[in-house]
Amino acid sequence: MGILVVRANINQDASELVEFLRAKGHGVTVVGQGITGKVNLIFMVIKRGELGSVAGFIKKYHSQAFYSVEDVRQVSRGVSLPGNRSEAAPDTVEKGGDGAGLHLGGSRGDV
């Protein structure tokens, strides 16, 4: 299992996509001011296995959106939304030094 950060840059109203992703249980952060005006830069931390569906949602709502995906080494203090896949977010998730997996810190749940 791996943890990823997904960043999507959308130059149009992204509220419908954001609400859809949140309804599916994803924590979504939106910021945005570009050089030419307002943009929607969407950040999400997801499990690797969710990438296909999340990328599909982005393409469905904004077919021309630019998005990037990166591996995450550590996650701290996640948010658990209503309908989220896990009941509680862990205090800390860290990738092992040998790259062999993820190790949980804290005692609040499982990723």
C-alpha positions in Angstrom: 0.0 0.0 0.0 1.2 3.5 -0.8 0.1 7.0 -0.2 0.0 9.6 -3.0 -0.7 13.4 -3.3 -2.7 14.4 -6.3 -2.7 18.0 -7.5 -5.1 19.2 -10.1 -4.9 22.6 -11.7 -8.3 23.6 -13.1 -9.0 27.0 -14.8 -12.8 26.7 -14.5 -15.2 26.4 -11.6 -14.3 23.2 -9.9 -17.0 23.2 -7.2 -18.9 20.3 -8.7 -15.8 18.1 -8.8 -14.8 19.1 -5.3 -18.2 18.3 -3.8 -18.3 15.0 -5.7 -14.8 14.0 -4.3 -15.8 15.0 -0.8 -19.1 13.1 -1.1 -16.9 10.0 -2.0 -15.0 10.5 1.3 -11.9 12.3 0.0 -10.4 15.2 1.9 -9.9 18.0 -0.7 -8.1 21.3 -0.3 -8.6 24.0 -2.9 -6.5 27.2 -3.3 -6.0 29.4 -6.3 -4.5 32.5 -7.6 -2.5 32.2 -10.8 -0.6 34.9 -12.8 -3.6 35.6 -15.0 -6.3 35.3 -12.3 -8.2 32.8 -10.3 -7.5 29.1 -10.7 -8.5 26.0 -8.7 -5.5 24.1 -7.4 -6.9 21.0 -5.8 -4.8 18.9 -3.4 -5.7 15.4 -2.1 -3.8 12.7 -0.2 -5.1 9.3 -1.3 -4.2 5.6 -1.2 -2.4 4.4 -4.3 -5.2 2.0 -5.1 -7.6 5.0 -5.4 -5.6 6.8 -8.1 -7.5 5.3 -11.1 -10.9 6.3 -9.8 -9.7 9.8 -8.7 -8.0 10.5 -12.0 -11.2 9.3 -13.8 -13.3 11.7 -11.7 -11.0 14.6 -12.6 -11.1 13.7 -16.3 -14.9 13.3 -16.2 -15.5 16.7 -14.7 -12.6 18.6 -16.4 -11.2 16.7 -19.4 -8.5 19.3 -20.0 -7.3 19.6 -16.4 -3.6 19.3 -15.7 -2.9 17.0 -12.7 0.2 15.5 -11.2 0.8 12.6 -8.8 3.7 12.2 -6.3 4.6 9.6 -3.7 4.3 10.7 -0.1 6.9 9.8 2.5 4.9 10.9 5.5 1.3 12.0 6.4 0.3 13.7 9.6 -3.1 14.3 11.1 -5.5 13.3 8.3 -9.1 14.3 8.1 -11.9 11.7 8.4 -15.0 12.9 6.4 -18.5 11.5 6.7 -18.6 8.4 4.4 -14.8 8.1 4.4 -13.4 4.7 3.8 -11.7 4.6 7.2 -13.2 5.4 10.6 -10.3 7.4 11.9 -7.3 9.0 10.4 -3.8 8.0 11.7 -1.7 10.5 13.6 1.3 9.8 11.3 2.0 7.5 8.4 5.6 7.1 7.3 7.2 5.3 4.5 9.9 2.8 5.7 13.5 3.7 5.1 13.9 0.6 3.0 10.9 1.5 0.9 9.2 -1.8 1.9 6.0 -0.3 3.1 4.3 2.2 5.4 4.5 2.3 9.1 1.8 4.0 11.3 2.7 6.3 14.1 0.1 7.1 16.8 -2.9 5.0 17.7 -5.9 6.5 16.0 -6.6 4.0 13.2 -5.4 2.4 10.1 -4.7 3.7 6.6 
